């Protein structure tokens, strides 16, 4: 990537993606995001960095570590048989972990539904008793 390709400063990338400047610097430090530097040492990013940051945020939000994300990115950046074979197990393991989290969240939501129904019923009973009394 050359400075000609990279035209967006870190503040603009932050504004367009919702990621903090600190997060963007962290992504770059971990090798998850690339920039070029101007003569004045300002970071410049290409337009494709917007999609990359959105992907990184989704992966982090799903609970993946920066190390796991770094292992998966070659499949995104340059898919090849040897890269895909190396990371296939990582992807499967993360998918299973996320599926387990989803199941746990659904169970928790179901429990909350029961509690909400009980609390709503109790509230209606209390209001009915107050009106009758």
DSSP file (Angstrom, degrees, kcal/mol; ACC not computed):
  #  RESIDUE AA STRUCTURE BP1 BP2  ACC     N-H-->O    O-->H-N    N-H-->O    O-->H-N    TCO  KAPPA ALPHA  PHI   PSI    X-CA   Y-CA   Z-CA
    1    1 A X              0   0    0      0, 0.0     2,-0.2     0, 0.0    34,-0.0   0.000 360.0 360.0 360.0 134.3    0.0    0.0    0.0
    2    2 A X     >  -     0   0    0      1,-0.1     4,-1.9    34,-0.1     3,-0.3  -0.640 360.0-106.5-107.7 168.0    1.4    3.4   -0.9
    3    3 A X  T  4 S+     0   0    0      1,-0.2    33,-0.1    -2,-0.2    -1,-0.1   0.813 120.8  60.2 -62.2 -28.6    0.6    6.8    0.5
    4    4 A X  T  4 S+     0   0    0      1,-0.2    -1,-0.2     3,-0.0     0, 0.0   0.899 107.6  44.3 -65.0 -40.5   -1.3    7.5   -2.7
    5    5 A X  T  4 S+     0   0    0     -3,-0.3     2,-0.7     1,-0.1    42,-0.4   0.835 107.2  67.0 -71.2 -33.1   -3.7    4.6   -2.0
    6    6 A X     <  +     0   0    0     -4,-1.9    40,-0.3    40,-0.2    -1,-0.1  -0.803  51.9 146.8 -97.4 115.3   -4.0    5.6    1.7
    7    7 A X        +     0   0    0     38,-1.3     2,-0.5    -2,-0.7    39,-0.2   0.482  40.7  93.0-124.8  -7.5   -5.9    8.9    2.1
    8    8 A X  E     -A   45   0A   0     37,-2.6    37,-3.0     4,-0.0     2,-0.1  -0.788  62.4-141.7-100.5 129.0   -7.8    8.6    5.3
    9    9 A X  E  >  -A   44   0A   0     -2,-0.5     4,-2.3    35,-0.2     3,-0.3  -0.388  31.0-103.5 -81.0 165.6   -6.4    9.8    8.6
   10   10 A X  H  > S+     0   0    0     33,-0.6     4,-2.5     1,-0.2     5,-0.2   0.841 119.2  55.8 -61.0 -36.8   -7.0    7.9   11.8
   11   11 A X  H  > S+     0   0    0      2,-0.2     4,-2.3     1,-0.2    -1,-0.2   0.894 108.9  46.9 -64.3 -39.6   -9.6   10.3   13.1
   12   12 A X  H  > S+     0   0    0     -3,-0.3     4,-2.5     2,-0.2    -2,-0.2   0.913 111.8  50.4 -68.2 -42.1  -11.7    9.9    9.9
   13   13 A X  H  X S+     0   0    0     -4,-2.3     4,-1.5     1,-0.2     6,-0.4   0.911 111.2  49.8 -61.4 -40.9  -11.4    6.1   10.1
   14   14 A X  H  X S+     0   0    0     -4,-2.5     4,-2.4     1,-0.2     5,-0.3   0.932 111.9  47.5 -60.8 -47.0  -12.5    6.3   13.8
   15   15 A X  H  < S+     0   0    0     -4,-2.3    -2,-0.2     1,-0.2    -1,-0.2   0.873 113.8  47.6 -63.9 -38.1  -15.5    8.4   12.9
   16   16 A X  H  < S+     0   0    0     -4,-2.5    -1,-0.2     1,-0.2    -2,-0.2   0.727 123.3  31.3 -77.8 -21.7  -16.5    6.2   10.0
   17   17 A X  H  < S-     0   0    0     -4,-1.5    -2,-0.2    -3,-0.3    -1,-0.2   0.630  96.4-125.4-111.1 -17.6  -16.2    2.9   11.9
   18   18 A X     <  +     0   0    0     -4,-2.4     2,-0.3     1,-0.3    -3,-0.1   0.452  67.7 131.8  81.6  -0.2  -17.1    3.9   15.5
   19   19 A X        -     0   0    0     -6,-0.4    -1,-0.3    -5,-0.3    -2,-0.2  -0.660  61.5-114.1 -83.9 140.1  -13.8    2.4   16.7
   20   20 A X     >  -     0   0    0     -2,-0.3     4,-2.3     1,-0.1     5,-0.2  -0.316  19.9-116.5 -69.8 157.1  -11.8    4.6   19.0
   21   21 A X  H  > S+     0   0    0      1,-0.2     4,-2.3     2,-0.2     5,-0.2   0.891 118.8  56.0 -58.5 -39.3   -8.5    6.0   17.9
   22   22 A X  H  > S+     0   0    0      1,-0.2     4,-2.2     2,-0.2    -1,-0.2   0.912 106.8  48.8 -60.4 -43.1   -6.9    3.9   20.7
   23   23 A X  H  > S+     0   0    0      2,-0.2     4,-3.0     1,-0.2    -2,-0.2   0.910 109.4  52.4 -63.2 -42.5   -8.5    0.7   19.3
   24   24 A X  H  X S+     0   0    0     -4,-2.3     4,-2.2     1,-0.2    -2,-0.2   0.905 109.6  48.8 -61.7 -41.1   -7.3    1.5   15.8
   25   25 A X  H  X S+     0   0    0     -4,-2.3     4,-2.7     2,-0.2    -1,-0.2   0.907 111.1  50.8 -63.6 -40.9   -3.7    1.9   17.1
   26   26 A X  H  X S+     0   0    0     -4,-2.2     4,-2.2     2,-0.2    -2,-0.2   0.933 108.4  51.7 -61.7 -46.4   -4.1   -1.3   19.0
   27   27 A X  H  <>S+     0   0    0     -4,-3.0     5,-2.9     1,-0.2     6,-0.9   0.912 112.5  46.4 -56.9 -42.8   -5.3   -3.1   15.8
   28   28 A X  H ><5S+     0   0    0     -4,-2.2     3,-1.4     4,-0.2    -1,-0.2   0.917 109.8  52.8 -67.0 -42.5   -2.3   -1.8   14.0
   29   29 A X  H 3<5S+     0   0    0     -4,-2.7    -1,-0.2     1,-0.3    -2,-0.2   0.858 109.8  49.5 -60.4 -35.9    0.1   -2.7   16.8
   30   30 A X  T 3<5S-     0   0    0     -4,-2.2    -1,-0.3    -5,-0.2    -2,-0.2   0.447 118.7-111.3 -84.3  -0.6   -1.2   -6.3   16.7
   31   31 A X  T < 5S+     0   0    0     -3,-1.4    -3,-0.2    -4,-0.3    -2,-0.1   0.685  88.1 115.4  80.6  17.9   -0.8   -6.5   12.9
   32   32 A X  S   <S+     0   0    0     -5,-2.9     2,-0.3    -6,-0.2    -4,-0.2   0.633  77.1  31.4 -92.2 -16.8   -4.6   -6.6   12.3
   33   33 A X  S    S-     0   0    0     -6,-0.9     2,-0.4    -8,-0.1    -2,-0.2  -0.995  72.4-149.6-143.8 141.1   -4.7   -3.3   10.4
   34   34 A X        +     0   0    0     -2,-0.3    12,-0.3    -3,-0.1     2,-0.3  -0.888  17.3 167.5-119.2 147.4   -2.1   -1.6    8.2
   35   35 A X        -     0   0    0     -2,-0.4     2,-0.3    10,-0.1    10,-0.2  -0.913  27.0-127.7-140.7 169.0   -1.4    2.1    7.5
   36   36 A X  E     -B   44   0A   0      8,-2.2     8,-2.5    -2,-0.3     2,-0.4  -0.856  25.3-126.8-113.5 159.2    1.3    4.1    5.8
   37   37 A X  E     -B   43   0A   0     -2,-0.3     6,-0.2     6,-0.2   -34,-0.1  -0.861  13.4-138.0-109.0 140.4    3.0    7.0    7.5
   38   38 A X    >   -     0   0    0      4,-2.2     3,-2.1    -2,-0.4     6,-0.0  -0.302  39.7 -94.4 -80.4 174.6    3.3   10.5    6.0
   39   39 A X  T 3  S+     0   0    0      1,-0.3    -1,-0.1     2,-0.1    -2,-0.0   0.806 131.3  54.3 -59.6 -28.1    6.5   12.4    6.3
   40   40 A X  T 3  S-     0   0    0      2,-0.1    -1,-0.3     1,-0.0    -2,-0.0   0.252 122.1-109.6 -90.0  12.3    5.0   14.0    9.4
   41   41 A X    <   +     0   0    0     -3,-2.1     2,-0.3     1,-0.2    -2,-0.1   0.650  68.1 148.4  69.1  19.5    4.4   10.5   10.9
   42   42 A X        -     0   0    0      1,-0.0    -4,-2.2   -33,-0.0     2,-0.3  -0.646  49.3-119.0 -81.1 140.4    0.6   10.7   10.5
   43   43 A X  E     - B   0  37A   0     -2,-0.3   -33,-0.6    -6,-0.2     2,-0.4  -0.611  28.4-167.5 -78.3 137.3   -1.1    7.4    9.8
   44   44 A X  E     -AB   9  36A   0     -8,-2.5    -8,-2.2    -2,-0.3     2,-0.3  -0.992   2.3-164.7-126.1 137.4   -3.0    7.1    6.5
   45   45 A X  E     -A    8   0A   0    -37,-3.0   -37,-2.6    -2,-0.4   -38,-1.3  -0.887  18.0-120.9-121.3 148.9   -5.5    4.3    5.7
   46   46 A X    >   -     0   0    0    -12,-0.3     3,-1.7    -2,-0.3     4,-0.3  -0.370  36.0-102.7 -78.9 167.8   -7.0    3.1    2.5
   47   47 A X  T >> S+     0   0    0    -42,-0.4     3,-1.6     1,-0.3     4,-0.5   0.830 119.4  67.1 -58.3 -33.8  -10.7    3.0    1.9
   48   48 A X  H 3> S+     0   0    0      1,-0.3     4,-1.8     2,-0.2    -1,-0.3   0.670  81.5  77.7 -64.5 -15.5  -10.7   -0.8    2.5
   49   49 A X  H <> S+     0   0    0     -3,-1.7     4,-2.7     1,-0.2    -1,-0.3   0.798  83.9  64.0 -64.8 -27.5   -9.7   -0.1    6.1
   50   50 A X  H <> S+     0   0    0     -3,-1.6     4,-2.1    -4,-0.3    -1,-0.2   0.954 106.6  41.3 -61.4 -50.0  -13.3    0.7    6.9
   51   51 A X  H  X S+     0   0    0     -4,-0.5     4,-2.3     1,-0.2    -1,-0.2   0.890 113.7  54.5 -64.3 -38.5  -14.5   -2.8    6.1
   52   52 A X  H  X S+     0   0    0     -4,-1.8     4,-2.7     1,-0.2    -2,-0.2   0.920 108.6  47.5 -62.0 -44.3  -11.5   -4.3    7.8
   53   53 A X  H  X S+     0   0    0     -4,-2.7     4,-2.7     2,-0.2    -1,-0.2   0.899 110.1  52.6 -66.1 -39.9  -12.3   -2.4   11.1
   54   54 A X  H  X S+     0   0    0     -4,-2.1     4,-2.1    -5,-0.2    -1,-0.2   0.920 111.3  47.4 -60.3 -42.5  -15.9   -3.5   10.9
   55   55 A X  H  X S+     0   0    0     -4,-2.3     4,-2.4     2,-0.2    -2,-0.2   0.934 111.8  49.9 -62.6 -46.7  -14.8   -7.1   10.5
   56   56 A X  H  X S+     0   0    0     -4,-2.7     4,-2.9     1,-0.2     5,-0.2   0.911 110.2  50.3 -59.3 -43.2  -12.3   -6.7   13.4
   57   57 A X  H  X S+     0   0    0     -4,-2.7     4,-2.9     1,-0.2    -1,-0.2   0.897 109.9  50.1 -65.2 -39.8  -15.0   -5.2   15.7
   58   58 A X  H  X S+     0   0    0     -4,-2.1     4,-1.5    -5,-0.2    -1,-0.2   0.923 112.9  47.0 -63.3 -42.4  -17.4   -8.1   14.9
   59   59 A X  H  <>S+     0   0    0     -4,-2.4     5,-2.2     2,-0.2    -2,-0.2   0.918 114.5  45.8 -66.6 -43.2  -14.7  -10.6   15.7
   60   60 A X  H ><5S+     0   0    0     -4,-2.9     3,-1.9     1,-0.2    -2,-0.2   0.920 110.8  53.6 -64.3 -42.4  -13.7   -8.9   18.9
   61   61 A X  H 3<5S+     0   0    0     -4,-2.9    -1,-0.2     1,-0.3    -2,-0.2   0.815 103.6  57.5 -61.8 -29.2  -17.4   -8.5   19.9
   62   62 A X  T 3<5S-     0   0    0     -4,-1.5    -1,-0.3    -5,-0.2    -2,-0.2   0.493 125.7-103.7 -79.9  -2.6  -17.8  -12.3   19.4
   63   63 A X  T < 5 +     0   0    0     -3,-1.9    -3,-0.2     1,-0.3     2,-0.2   0.555  69.2 148.6  96.1   8.2  -15.1  -12.8   21.9
   64   64 A X      < -     0   0    0     -5,-2.2    -1,-0.3     1,-0.1     2,-0.1  -0.519  43.5-126.0 -75.0 144.3  -12.2  -13.7   19.7
   65   65 A X     >  -     0   0    0     -2,-0.2     4,-2.6     1,-0.1     5,-0.2  -0.424  22.4-110.1 -82.8 163.6   -8.7  -12.7   20.9
   66   66 A X  H  > S+     0   0    0      1,-0.2     4,-2.4     2,-0.2     5,-0.1   0.850 120.4  54.5 -62.5 -33.1   -6.3  -10.7   18.9
   67   67 A X  H  > S+     0   0    0      2,-0.2     4,-1.7     1,-0.2    -1,-0.2   0.921 109.7  45.7 -66.4 -43.4   -4.2  -13.8   18.5
   68   68 A X  H  > S+     0   0    0      2,-0.2     4,-1.5     1,-0.2    -2,-0.2   0.916 112.9  50.4 -65.5 -42.7   -7.0  -15.8   17.1
   69   69 A X  H  X S+     0   0    0     -4,-2.6     4,-2.1     1,-0.2     3,-0.4   0.924 108.1  52.9 -61.3 -43.8   -8.1  -13.0   14.8
   70   70 A X  H  X S+     0   0    0     -4,-2.4     4,-0.6     1,-0.2    -1,-0.2   0.862 108.2  51.6 -59.7 -35.0   -4.5  -12.7   13.5
   71   71 A X  H  < S+     0   0    0     -4,-1.7    -1,-0.2     1,-0.2     4,-0.2   0.809 113.4  44.6 -70.9 -29.1   -4.6  -16.4   12.8
   72   72 A X  H >X S+     0   0    0     -4,-1.5     3,-1.5    -3,-0.4     4,-0.7   0.767  93.6  78.2 -85.7 -27.1   -7.8  -16.1   10.8
   73   73 A X  H >X S+     0   0    0     -4,-2.1     4,-3.2     1,-0.3     3,-0.9   0.799  81.2  65.8 -60.3 -32.3   -7.0  -13.0    8.8
   74   74 A X  H 3X S+     0   0    0     -4,-0.6     4,-2.5     1,-0.3    -1,-0.3   0.862  98.8  55.5 -58.4 -30.6   -4.8  -14.8    6.2
   75   75 A X  H <4 S+     0   0    0     -3,-1.5     4,-0.3    -4,-0.2    -1,-0.3   0.797 113.7  41.2 -68.2 -27.0   -7.9  -16.6    5.1
   76   76 A X  H << S+     0   0    0     -3,-0.9     3,-0.3    -4,-0.7    -2,-0.2   0.891 122.0  38.9 -82.2 -45.2   -9.6  -13.2    4.5
   77   77 A X  H  < S+     0   0    0     -4,-3.2    -3,-0.2     1,-0.2    -2,-0.2   0.886 136.8   3.6 -77.7 -41.4   -6.6  -11.5    3.0
   78   78 A X  S  < S-     0   0    0     -4,-2.5    -1,-0.2    -5,-0.3    -2,-0.1  -0.535  74.0-156.6-148.5  72.8   -5.1  -14.2    0.8
   79   79 A X        +     0   0    0     -4,-0.3     2,-0.3    -3,-0.3    -4,-0.1  -0.291  28.0 154.0 -58.1 130.6   -7.1  -17.4    0.8
   80   80 A X     >  -     0   0    0      1,-0.1     4,-2.9    -2,-0.0     5,-0.3  -0.975  54.3-107.4-152.7 156.8   -5.0  -20.4   -0.2
   81   81 A X  H  > S+     0   0    0     -2,-0.3     4,-2.6     1,-0.2     5,-0.2   0.908 117.8  47.0 -56.6 -46.6   -5.2  -24.1    0.5
   82   82 A X  H  > S+     0   0    0      1,-0.2     4,-1.5     2,-0.2    -1,-0.2   0.859 114.8  47.1 -67.5 -33.6   -2.3  -24.1    3.0
   83   83 A X  H  > S+     0   0    0      2,-0.2     4,-1.5     1,-0.2    -2,-0.2   0.924 113.5  47.7 -70.5 -44.5   -3.6  -21.1    4.9
   84   84 A X  H  X S+     0   0    0     -4,-2.9     4,-1.5     1,-0.2    -2,-0.2   0.903 110.1  51.4 -65.4 -42.3   -7.1  -22.4    5.0
   85   85 A X  H  X S+     0   0    0     -4,-2.6     4,-0.5    -5,-0.3    -1,-0.2   0.898 109.3  52.0 -61.5 -40.3   -6.0  -25.9    6.3
   86   86 A X  H  < S+     0   0    0     -4,-1.5     4,-0.3    -5,-0.2    -1,-0.2   0.835 118.9  34.2 -65.5 -33.1   -4.0  -24.3    9.0
   87   87 A X  H  X S+     0   0    0     -4,-1.5     4,-2.5    -3,-0.2    -1,-0.2   0.515  90.6  92.1-103.8  -5.5   -6.8  -22.1   10.3
   88   88 A X  H  X S+     0   0    0     -4,-1.5     4,-2.4     1,-0.2     5,-0.2   0.904  89.0  48.1 -58.0 -43.9   -9.8  -24.4    9.7
   89   89 A X  H  X S+     0   0    0     -4,-0.5     4,-2.6     2,-0.2    -1,-0.2   0.879 110.1  52.7 -65.7 -37.6   -9.6  -26.0   13.2
   90   90 A X  H  > S+     0   0    0     -4,-0.3     4,-2.4     2,-0.2    -2,-0.2   0.930 110.6  47.5 -62.2 -45.0   -9.4  -22.5   14.8
   91   91 A X  H  X S+     0   0    0     -4,-2.5     4,-2.3     2,-0.2    -2,-0.2   0.915 112.4  49.0 -63.7 -42.6  -12.5  -21.4   12.9
   92   92 A X  H  X S+     0   0    0     -4,-2.4     4,-2.4    -5,-0.2    -2,-0.2   0.925 111.6  49.2 -62.0 -44.4  -14.4  -24.5   13.9
   93   93 A X  H  X S+     0   0    0     -4,-2.6     4,-2.2     1,-0.2    -2,-0.2   0.913 112.6  47.2 -62.6 -43.6  -13.4  -24.2   17.6
   94   94 A X  H  X S+     0   0    0     -4,-2.4     4,-2.6     2,-0.2    -1,-0.2   0.882 110.5  52.5 -66.5 -37.8  -14.4  -20.5   17.6
   95   95 A X  H  X S+     0   0    0     -4,-2.3     4,-2.6    -5,-0.2    -2,-0.2   0.926 110.2  48.0 -63.4 -43.9  -17.7  -21.3   15.9
   96   96 A X  H  X S+     0   0    0     -4,-2.4     4,-2.2     2,-0.2    -2,-0.2   0.897 111.8  50.3 -62.4 -40.9  -18.5  -24.0   18.6
   97   97 A X  H  X S+     0   0    0     -4,-2.2     4,-2.0     2,-0.2    -2,-0.2   0.923 112.2  46.5 -63.3 -44.6  -17.6  -21.6   21.4
   98   98 A X  H  X S+     0   0    0     -4,-2.6     4,-2.5     2,-0.2    -2,-0.2   0.897 110.4  53.3 -66.1 -40.2  -19.9  -18.9   19.9
   99   99 A X  H  X S+     0   0    0     -4,-2.6     4,-2.4     1,-0.2    -1,-0.2   0.905 108.3  50.5 -60.5 -41.5  -22.7  -21.4   19.4
  100  100 A X  H  X S+     0   0    0     -4,-2.2     4,-2.3     2,-0.2    -1,-0.2   0.894 110.0  50.5 -63.7 -39.4  -22.4  -22.4   23.1
  101  101 A X  H  X S+     0   0    0     -4,-2.0     4,-2.6     2,-0.2    -2,-0.2   0.910 109.2  51.2 -64.0 -41.2  -22.5  -18.7   24.1
  102  102 A X  H  X S+     0   0    0     -4,-2.5     4,-2.7     2,-0.2    -2,-0.2   0.932 109.9  49.4 -61.8 -45.5  -25.7  -18.3   22.0
  103  103 A X  H  X S+     0   0    0     -4,-2.4     4,-2.3     1,-0.2    -1,-0.2   0.917 111.5  49.2 -59.4 -43.6  -27.3  -21.3   23.6
  104  104 A X  H  X S+     0   0    0     -4,-2.3     4,-2.3     1,-0.2    -1,-0.2   0.902 111.7  49.0 -63.6 -40.6  -26.4  -19.9   27.1
  105  105 A X  H  X S+     0   0    0     -4,-2.6     4,-2.7     2,-0.2    -2,-0.2   0.901 109.8  51.2 -65.7 -41.0  -27.8  -16.5   26.2
  106  106 A X  H  X S+     0   0    0     -4,-2.7     4,-2.3     2,-0.2    -2,-0.2   0.901 110.5  49.3 -63.3 -40.2  -31.0  -18.1   24.8
  107  107 A X  H  X S+     0   0    0     -4,-2.3     4,-2.2     2,-0.2    -2,-0.2   0.922 111.7  48.7 -63.0 -44.4  -31.5  -20.0   28.1
  108  108 A X  H  X S+     0   0    0     -4,-2.3     4,-2.4     1,-0.2    -2,-0.2   0.909 110.4  51.3 -62.5 -41.9  -30.9  -16.9   30.1
  109  109 A X  H  X S+     0   0    0     -4,-2.7     4,-2.3     1,-0.2    -1,-0.2   0.910 108.4  51.7 -61.3 -41.9  -33.4  -15.0   28.0
  110  110 A X  H  X S+     0   0    0     -4,-2.3     4,-1.8     1,-0.2    -1,-0.2   0.905 109.5  49.8 -62.1 -41.1  -36.0  -17.8   28.6
  111  111 A X  H  X S+     0   0    0     -4,-2.2     4,-2.3     1,-0.2    -1,-0.2   0.903 109.9  50.9 -63.2 -41.2  -35.4  -17.5   32.3
  112  112 A X  H  X S+     0   0    0     -4,-2.4     4,-3.1     1,-0.2     5,-0.2   0.883 105.4  56.3 -64.2 -37.3  -35.9  -13.8   32.1
  113  113 A X  H  X S+     0   0    0     -4,-2.3     4,-2.3     2,-0.2    -1,-0.2   0.911 108.2  48.1 -59.0 -41.9  -39.1  -14.2   30.2
  114  114 A X  H  X S+     0   0    0     -4,-1.8     4,-2.4     2,-0.2    -2,-0.2   0.928 113.3  47.2 -63.8 -45.5  -40.4  -16.4   33.1
  115  115 A X  H  X S+     0   0    0     -4,-2.3     4,-2.8     2,-0.2     5,-0.2   0.899 111.5  51.1 -64.0 -40.8  -39.3  -13.8   35.7
  116  116 A X  H  X S+     0   0    0     -4,-3.1     4,-2.8     2,-0.2     5,-0.2   0.920 110.5  48.8 -61.8 -43.8  -40.9  -11.0   33.7
  117  117 A X  H  X S+     0   0    0     -4,-2.3     4,-2.5    -5,-0.2    -2,-0.2   0.921 113.2  47.0 -63.2 -43.1  -44.2  -12.9   33.4
  118  118 A X  H  X S+     0   0    0     -4,-2.4     4,-2.5     2,-0.2    -2,-0.2   0.926 114.4  46.6 -64.5 -44.5  -44.2  -13.6   37.2
  119  119 A X  H  X S+     0   0    0     -4,-2.8     4,-2.5     2,-0.2    -2,-0.2   0.902 112.9  49.4 -65.6 -40.6  -43.3   -9.9   38.0
  120  120 A X  H  X S+     0   0    0     -4,-2.8     4,-2.4    -5,-0.2    -1,-0.2   0.921 112.0  48.7 -64.4 -43.3  -45.9   -8.6   35.6
  121  121 A X  H  X S+     0   0    0     -4,-2.5     4,-2.3    -5,-0.2    -2,-0.2   0.912 111.7  49.5 -61.6 -42.9  -48.6  -11.0   37.1
  122  122 A X  H  X S+     0   0    0     -4,-2.5     4,-2.6     2,-0.2    -2,-0.2   0.919 110.0  51.0 -62.3 -43.7  -47.6   -9.9   40.7
  123  123 A X  H  X S+     0   0    0     -4,-2.5     4,-2.4     1,-0.2    -2,-0.2   0.915 110.4  48.9 -61.4 -43.4  -47.8   -6.2   39.7
  124  124 A X  H  X S+     0   0    0     -4,-2.4     4,-2.5     1,-0.2    -1,-0.2   0.894 111.0  50.6 -63.8 -39.1  -51.3   -6.7   38.2
  125  125 A X  H  X S+     0   0    0     -4,-2.3     4,-2.4     2,-0.2    -2,-0.2   0.920 110.8  49.2 -63.6 -42.9  -52.4   -8.6   41.4
  126  126 A X  H  X S+     0   0    0     -4,-2.6     4,-2.1     2,-0.2    -2,-0.2   0.911 112.7  46.6 -63.7 -43.1  -51.1   -5.8   43.6
  127  127 A X  H  X S+     0   0    0     -4,-2.4     4,-2.2     2,-0.2    -1,-0.2   0.895 112.2  50.9 -66.3 -39.9  -52.9   -3.1   41.6
  128  128 A X  H  X S+     0   0    0     -4,-2.5     4,-1.9     1,-0.2    -2,-0.2   0.905 111.2  48.4 -63.2 -41.2  -56.1   -5.2   41.5
  129  129 A X  H  X S+     0   0    0     -4,-2.4     4,-1.7     1,-0.2    -2,-0.2   0.872 110.7  51.1 -66.1 -38.5  -55.9   -5.6   45.3
  130  130 A X  H  < S+     0   0    0     -4,-2.1    -1,-0.2     1,-0.2    -2,-0.2   0.889 111.8  46.7 -68.6 -38.2  -55.3   -1.9   45.8
  131  131 A X  H  < S+     0   0    0     -4,-2.2    -2,-0.2     1,-0.2    -1,-0.2   0.864 114.1  47.8 -70.8 -34.7  -58.3   -1.0   43.6
  132  132 A X  H  <        0   0    0     -4,-1.9    -2,-0.2     1,-0.2    -1,-0.2   0.795 360.0 360.0 -74.2 -28.8  -60.6   -3.5   45.4
  133  133 A X     <        0   0    0     -4,-1.7    -1,-0.2    -5,-0.2    -2,-0.2   0.474 360.0 360.0 -85.5 360.0  -59.5   -2.3   48.9
